[in-house]
Structure formats: C-alpha cells, structure tokens
C-alpha cells in the first residue's frame, strides 16, 4: 500500500538506488532527480510528501533548495550528506531542514526517520500550522510562513518562524530550553540548548523596533516566554 511520495535528490546514482530500494520495499512511492533545478521543477509539478536532499548537488545546492522549498511549501526535508561537522548540520537546520542524516547511513534508519516525519500531525500541531495568529500588531501566517509587524513583512528563517509561532500560540507560558528543543527541533539537538539562545537572540534582533504590548522575555533560571501585556 502506498504511504506517501518521496522525492530523492542526489547526484550519486548508487545512493539513489539504495534509498529507492528500501523506501519502495515498505510501500513508499518515489521520484528521483540529480540536481537542484530539476528538484524544484518536480516539486511544482507533482505532489511530494517528503524530500531526501543531498547538499552537494549541481545547479542549485541543497541548502538553497531547502530554503526555496520552505519558502513555497511546508514539505518535510531530510538532508542526507557526507558533511558531518556540527557547523554543517547547523547550517542545514537554519536552511529549514527537519532532519539531518550523515552518509554513510543505515538504510533502515533512514526509512525509520522518514516514517517519523510523515506521521500524521496531532490536532494541536495542525492548528499551529494552519492558523493565522494575531497578537496586537504582530501577525504570524503559518500557511504562508510569513511574519508581519504593522503590516510590513519581516524576514525570518523557517526555524525562527516556528519558534515564534510556538511561543505566540502559548503566550505568557514559560518554556525551558529543553522543552523548546523538543517542540521545534525534536531529538536532533538533544543536549545542546545553545541553539535556542541563538534563535531567541535572532528573533529579538529582528523584532527590536516592534512595539505593541508584547515581547520575548527571559525568565532567568527557567527559559523563555512571549509575554503579552493585554489582549487585543
């Protein structure tokens, strides 16, 4: 039984064949391409449920492809790369990747991670992704992955938008760094809470000229919250 459509993007044909074999074995439908430009064309033409994306691909590299995907659609992206440095993984996540697998990989682990990403969202998660959240002059449109303040769009990276959306959805509730890691980054950042601080700093920098009865507050010794002083 078909479980979903997976787009495999890698210039190594042997890797493509390996992923294709294991994914089809458990019921996934697949499409394969070998460069970033073709990948973007396919995403526009066919329904894709998840992308397995190499970084070092021709024409448009994997980082840029991931950014383009996240700007246009909310499709899960798992980066699959031989680049195993922490900085490479961080760059991948900043580009919007939902997961990162290092080559060489265990095909069964890859399939397991695909399954996790394609699990149906809970009602709460669907609500977060579909709602347009308005707090005074702040509007977070998760359907378009856009944030505006006083009607002006502000440029945010995908993970920054997800973090801001989660805090806005749960306004005035304090979350620890560990809780935010679990909610926004899942298990990939387990044990490294610095990325939360970095993303909060970026949010504050981009929101520094905004005023409207809300702000991201640090609760010392605990974590962060989006404090809303009064409802609209």
Secondary structure as the mmCIF struct_conf table of DSSP 4:
data_model
#
loop_
_struct_conf.conf_type_id
_struct_conf.id
_struct_conf.beg_label_comp_id
_struct_conf.beg_label_asym_id
_struct_conf.beg_label_seq_id
_struct_conf.end_label_comp_id
_struct_conf.end_label_asym_id
_struct_conf.end_label_seq_id
STRN STRN1 UNK A 5 UNK A 9
BEND BEND1 UNK A 11 UNK A 11
HELX_RH_AL_P HELX_RH_AL_P1 UNK A 13 UNK A 25
TURN_TY1_P TURN_TY1_P1 UNK A 26 UNK A 27
STRN STRN2 UNK A 29 UNK A 33
BEND BEND2 UNK A 34 UNK A 34
STRN STRN3 UNK A 35 UNK A 35
HELX_RH_AL_P HELX_RH_AL_P2 UNK A 36 UNK A 45
BEND BEND3 UNK A 46 UNK A 46
BEND BEND4 UNK A 49 UNK A 49
STRN STRN4 UNK A 50 UNK A 53
BEND BEND5 UNK A 55 UNK A 56
STRN STRN5 UNK A 58 UNK A 58
BEND BEND6 UNK A 59 UNK A 60
HELX_RH_AL_P HELX_RH_AL_P3 UNK A 62 UNK A 72
STRN STRN6 UNK A 76 UNK A 81
BEND BEND7 UNK A 82 UNK A 82
BEND BEND8 UNK A 85 UNK A 85
HELX_RH_AL_P HELX_RH_AL_P4 UNK A 86 UNK A 94
TURN_TY1_P TURN_TY1_P2 UNK A 95 UNK A 96
BEND BEND9 UNK A 98 UNK A 98
STRN STRN7 UNK A 99 UNK A 102
BEND BEND10 UNK A 103 UNK A 104
HELX_RH_AL_P HELX_RH_AL_P5 UNK A 107 UNK A 118
BEND BEND11 UNK A 119 UNK A 119
HELX_LH_PP_P HELX_LH_PP_P1 UNK A 120 UNK A 122
HELX_RH_AL_P HELX_RH_AL_P6 UNK A 123 UNK A 130
STRN STRN8 UNK A 132 UNK A 135
TURN_TY1_P TURN_TY1_P3 UNK A 136 UNK A 137
STRN STRN9 UNK A 138 UNK A 141
TURN_TY1_P TURN_TY1_P4 UNK A 142 UNK A 145
STRN STRN10 UNK A 146 UNK A 149
TURN_TY1_P TURN_TY1_P5 UNK A 150 UNK A 151
STRN STRN11 UNK A 152 UNK A 154
HELX_RH_AL_P HELX_RH_AL_P7 UNK A 158 UNK A 169
TURN_TY1_P TURN_TY1_P6 UNK A 170 UNK A 172
STRN STRN12 UNK A 175 UNK A 176
HELX_RH_AL_P HELX_RH_AL_P8 UNK A 177 UNK A 180
HELX_RH_PI_P HELX_RH_PI_P1 UNK A 181 UNK A 185
HELX_RH_3T_P HELX_RH_3T_P1 UNK A 186 UNK A 189
TURN_TY1_P TURN_TY1_P7 UNK A 190 UNK A 191
TURN_TY1_P TURN_TY1_P8 UNK A 193 UNK A 193
HELX_RH_AL_P HELX_RH_AL_P9 UNK A 194 UNK A 206
TURN_TY1_P TURN_TY1_P9 UNK A 207 UNK A 209
BEND BEND12 UNK A 212 UNK A 213
STRN STRN13 UNK A 214 UNK A 219
TURN_TY1_P TURN_TY1_P10 UNK A 220 UNK A 222
STRN STRN14 UNK A 223 UNK A 228
BEND BEND13 UNK A 229 UNK A 230
#
